[in-house]
């Protein structure tokens, strides 16, 4: 049975020429903010009041153009100007200065999305992404920004999402496309003795390891006084006698569109921070396979195959959990999910957002049963399918 929750489209706004024009020119404010972030204007003003010429010199930018950009930031409420000198407003200082505990590093990924979204017209004509893929050093910067953005979002909600799941019979979790490992860390913190394996691409896994090491340092109290408070912090201290994160989280490099997960994919020497390849496995299966923000990158055929792979490595009674934006059956809502569909169009070869009916069909074809839906308070949906105990 398909849930009716979040099934209706957004209420129609009042449409007028003024409203249409405001929507059409909203990109201007977005571009001002993103350019300021990309240049590092807020960081250049940290703790100081400076002239636009001084900031331009620091950034190696043109003086007049920098002045005009900073004036626009004043109009938007990000900067203040007094006596010809500029300073950050409190919220700009808190969220937009590099190195601050609540720095929104993920906005650099939004800078990159500006470029791909600018190809939307061509992508609609072609039916797939036409964006030029970054290479070499630019690709590495793109990956770092992307994982930072995903971690920023996931770390704020991961514990709440994990707490919606039944972990009573779960001791081993496979986190497919786990990125920064935010959800694997949340699983490890949610239940004593639970271990998790992050499966992601070879050029992502080193970033994952660094995020886990950083979180473990914070667990030990190294800089927790200065760290932002997120939902993960509720259980930052692991239970007495429980192993640390690096002893409970494995890292496996591979491509889920090509590689099998094996029966556990657990590397030798768990807890040493070493990576494993997808082919090096032992015979144990998983109690839960987690797919967060994964299926939207794939085609229908790829998701069918992926679901079969996930079901294949489940222990009896195990569960596959999909978390993603789920659109309603006529694909007109909810608005964030529908807009995200276009994000997949401009950024992937065949990605999409999917309906509950589609996800249920993939799970059933993979032999999963007792399929249930749970909507989070963050705009995403969990769809859970279980393997029988036979």
C-alpha positions, 0 to 999 in steps of 0.5 A: 500500500502506497502512503499518502503522506507528502502526496500533495503538490505545494499550494499555488502562490499568487501569480502576478507580473511582480511575483514572476519577475521577483522569481526570475531575478532571484538568482542575482541575490544567490550569485552575490552570496556565492561569489562572496563566499567563493572569494572569501570576503567574509573570512577576510573581514573576520574580526576586523573592519576594513575598507573595500580596497584592503579586502580587494588587495587581500583577495587579489581582486579589482578594487571598484568591483570588490567595493560594489560587491561588498555594497550589495552584501550590505544591502542583503544584510551580510555586511555593515558599512560605517565610515567607508569600512566594512565588517561582518554582521553576526550571522555572517561571522558565525556561518560564513567565516572559514575555520569557525565551528559553524562554518557552512563549508558545503556552500562551495558545493552550491557554487559548483551547482551554479555551473551545472544548473546553468546548463538546464536548458540544454539538458532538457533538450538532450535528456541528460546532463551536458555539464563538463566534468571537472578533471584532476585538481578541479575534480579533487576540489569538487569531491571535497566540496561535495562530501563537505556539503553532504556531511554538513547536512547528514551530521545534523540529522543522522542520529534522529534518522537512525533512531527511527529504525529498529536496531534490536537485531542489528549488529552489522551495517553496510552503508552504501555510498556512505560518503563522509560516514556520518550515518555509519558514525550515527549507527555506531553511537546508537547501539553498543557493539554495532559495527558499520562498513562504509562502501564508496568509491576509491577517491571518496574513501580517504575523505571518509577516513579523515571524517571518522578520525576527526570525529574520534578526536572530538569523542576524546574531547580534543576540541569539543568545547569549540564544536558546533552542537548537532544531533550527533552530539547527543551520543558523542560519548560512547558507552563505557567499555565500548570500542572507538569509532575506528574500531567499529567502522570499516572502509571498503572501496568499490563501485556499487554499479560494478562490484558485488558487496560480498558477504560482509566485505569486512577487511582484515585487521578491523580498527586499524584504519586500513581500507579493503577492496570490494573483493576481499570478503569473509562469509558474514552477512549484514543485518542492515544495508543503508542507502541514503541519498544513493538511488537518486543518482541511478537509473531505474535499471541500476537501482533494480540491480543495486537492490538485488545486491543489497538483498543478497548480502542480508542475513535472515531477518535483515533489512534494506533501508532507503532514505531519499527524496520520494516524489508523489505518484504524479511527480508534482510534489513535494516541491523540494523533491521535484526540484531535486529531480532537475538537480539530477538531470543536470548533474547525472547521466540518468539519475532521478527522484522516484516514487514509493511505488517504484522503490517498493517494486525494486524491493519486492523483485529483490525478495524483500517483504514487509515493506514500510514507509516512514517520513522524516521531519527533514523532508526525506522518506525512509522505505524499509524492506526486510528479508524473511527469517528463512 
